[in-house]
Amino acid sequence: MSERFDIHTTSIVGLYVLERKPIGDERGYLERLFCSEELQGYLHGRSVTQINHTFTAGCGTVRGMHFQYPPHAEIKLVSCFRGEVFDVAVDLRSNSPTFLCWHGEVLNPKNYRTMVIPEGFAHGFQALSDDCEMFYLHTAAYQSDAEDGLNVLDPRLSIEWPLPIAELSQRDADFSFVDENFTGVAI
């Protein structure tokens, strides 16, 4: 039981939504973004090794669905501190009963939510407003030769993006659709 976080389960085993509990008064508030002691059970003995900050200018923009293969697979803690996003994780664990299922959460500064995405998941998001800033904690450093992605429009995934896709990078658009040869990620 944490004093600073509420942890919510999702329909996908191992995927959590962390709700930060700010402490404030008339001057403002303090919120704990991360505590290795309180969150160690969700990091499975791993440590945060990389922190990233992203900015997405336009509403409707989609980024993703990215992942890294082992041994560079990572746990991600993803928060939105400006604007609003629909954050999505897709289960790629080859032995999972929810293989290729997805879960999405609205993240924004007012709901204090963080997606806790385990190893073996693809991650992406859609900006629901202009000027979105996101903050990522990673348990593995980025390795370009271990990275891959899924196509955000793949009918097999059937991700229900809340808005029409206004912008998508060529790199993300070029990711293939999942076929019968895709066996997922062994974790």
N, C-alpha and C positions, 0 to 999 in steps of 0.2 A: 504494500500500500504506500503510495507516494503522496507527500503533501503538496508537491508542485505540479504533478501530472495526473490526469485521468487517462487510462489506457482502454481503448475500445477495440474489441475484436471485429473482424469483418467476416463475410461468408467464405473467405479463402484463408485456410489455416496458415499461420505464420505472418500474415499481413495485418498490420495494426494501424490504428489512428490514435495518435497521442494528442491529448488536449491539454495545453499549457494552462496553468491557473495563476494569472497575475495577481500580485498584491499591490493595492494602490490606495490612494487617497485623493484629495482635491488637487494635489500637485501633479498627479500622473500615476504611473505604475512601474513596477519591476516584474519582469517575467523571466523565469529560468528557461533557456532554450535547450540546454543539454546538461545532464549530470551523469557521468559514467557510473557512479555508484547506484543511482536509482534506475538506470536503464540497462545495466549490464545483462540482465536476463534476456533482453531483446537483441543484444549485440553478439551473443553466443561466444564470449571470450575475445571478441575482436575490439580493436581500438579505432577511433576516428583518426584517419591519416590524411584526409584532404577535405578542404572546405571550399565550396564554389558559390559564386553569386552570379545570377543571370538577370538580364533585363530583356523584356519582350515589348516592343513598341505598340503593336497593333492588336486590337480586339479581333478575335477569330483566328489568330495565328495558332498553328499546332506545331509542337516540337516533339519528336520521338518517333517511334518507340525504341529506345536504346537499351542495350545490356552489354555486359562483358562476360566472356566465357571463363570458367575456372582455368588456372588458379587465380585469376584476377577478378572473379565475381565479387560483388560488393553488396553490403547493406547500405541503404540510403535513408537518410532522414530529410524530408523535403518540406519546406515551409514557404509561405508567400507573405511578404511583409509590405507589399504595395500592390494595389489592384486586386484582381480576383482571377483565379484559375480553376479549371476542372482538371484535377490531377488523376492520372490513370496508371494502374499497375496491372500487368498481364502475367499470369503464372506460366512459366516455361519449364518448371521442374518436371522432368520426364517421368518420375514415379508418383506424381501427385494426382489425386482424384479430381482436382480442379484444373488440370492441364489445359491451357489456352483460355481459361476463364479470366475475366477482368473485373476490377473494382475501381470505381471513380469516387472522388471526394472533392467538394468545393473547398478550396483553401483561400483564406483572405486574412488581413490583419485583425479583423473583428471577431472571428470565430476561434482564433488561437490554436488552430489544428496543424498537425504535422503528420504526414504519411511516413510510416516506418516500413520500408520496403526491403524484404529479405533478399538474400542471394537467390539467383535463379528466376528473377522477374525482369521483364522489360518495363521501362518507365517512359511516360510522356505526359504532355499536358496541352490544354487549349486555354489561351488567354480569353477571359470573359469580360475584360475591360482593356482599355489602353494603358500603357506604361506599367507593366507588371514586373515586380522584382521578387526573385525567389532566392532562397538560401538553402544549400545542400550540404549535409555532412556525409562523408563517404568513409567506408572502412577499408578501401583499397584505392590506390592511386590509378589514375586513368592510364590505360595501355591501348594505344591505337590498334595494335595488331590483335588484341583480344576483343575488340568491340564489334558489335553487329547490331542489327535492328530489324524490326517488323514494319510492314507497311501499315500506316494508320488507317487506310481505307480497306484493309483486308476483310472480305465478307465472312471469312471463317471466324474472325475475331468479333465482328459485329459491334465494335465500340460505338456507343451512342453519344457522339459529340454533341454538346448542347446547341452549338451555333454552326452555321455553314462555315466550312474551312475557308478563311480569307487569304491565308498565306501558308505555304509549306515549302521548306527548302528543297532544292533539287536532290540533294543527298537523301533526305527522308522520303521523298516521292519515289526514288529509285530502289528502295528496299523491296525485296520480292514478297509475294504473298506466300503464306504457309502452304506447303503441299504435303502429300502423303509421306514424303521422305524426311520431313522435319521431325526429329525425335526429341527436341527440347534440349535442356541443359541438365546434365547429371551433377547433382549437388551431394 
